[in-house]
Amino acid sequence: MSARRAIRDAKGDCEAMAAARHRVDTAKKGLGERGPVWWHDDAPDYNRHLAKNSPYMEWFAAL
């Protein structure tokens, strides 16, 4: 979170902004949020589908 606060505080300073963004990117890669996929379960990925166009259609309709 300190890297994200550094982005907020770097408004107007291009060098500080670039350094803070690099810190955020490094942290996200370290947490596995960016970079290559580290799991391989062979399950289809429905993240970019509408619920009505996925196997979760009935569950979503019941909400």
Phi, psi and omega per residue, in radians:
M1 nan -0.453 3.140
S2 -1.133 -0.585 3.100
A3 -1.178 -0.658 3.108
R4 -1.200 -0.648 3.067
R5 -1.149 -0.596 3.111
A6 -1.121 -0.599 3.064
I7 -1.113 -0.804 3.122
R8 -1.027 -0.750 -3.070
D9 -1.356 -0.250 -3.062
A10 -1.579 0.137 -3.122
K11 -0.890 2.170 3.106
G12 1.603 -0.213 3.137
D13 -1.956 1.740 -3.033
C14 -1.040 -0.723 -3.121
E15 -1.178 -0.755 3.121
A16 -1.152 -0.653 3.115
M17 -1.109 -0.785 3.139
A18 -1.098 -0.740 3.134
A19 -1.129 -0.735 3.138
A20 -1.159 -0.721 3.110
R21 -1.123 -0.642 3.088
H22 -1.112 -0.709 3.104
R23 -1.105 -0.718 3.116
V24 -1.122 -0.775 3.138
D25 -1.066 -0.765 3.124
T26 -1.079 -0.737 3.124
A27 -1.127 -0.769 -3.123
K28 -1.135 -0.685 3.081
K29 -1.112 -0.716 3.116
G30 -1.113 -0.557 3.116
L31 -1.481 -0.100 -3.126
G32 1.462 0.198 -3.140
E33 -1.422 -0.350 3.089
R34 -2.323 2.775 3.122
G35 1.827 -2.914 -3.093
P36 -1.170 2.635 3.103
V37 -1.134 2.297 -3.097
W38 -1.820 0.006 3.099
W39 -2.121 2.620 3.138
H40 -2.470 1.469 -3.130
D41 -1.789 0.011 3.121
D42 1.066 0.232 3.078
A43 -1.449 2.497 3.102
P44 -1.114 2.587 -3.120
D45 -1.746 2.019 -3.119
Y46 -1.832 0.254 -3.091
N47 -1.050 -0.584 -3.076
R48 -1.820 0.508 3.104
H49 -2.074 2.587 2.985
L50 -1.219 2.561 -3.134
A51 -1.001 -0.615 -3.123
K52 -1.205 -0.245 3.119
N53 -1.914 0.479 -3.099
S54 -2.396 3.030 3.074
P55 -1.133 -0.158 -3.132
Y56 -1.588 0.187 -3.067
M57 -0.959 -0.864 -3.087
E58 -1.178 -0.695 3.108
W59 -1.071 -0.785 -3.121
F60 -1.141 -0.695 3.141
A61 -1.129 -0.484 -3.095
A62 -1.418 -0.180 -3.121
L63 -1.199 nan nan
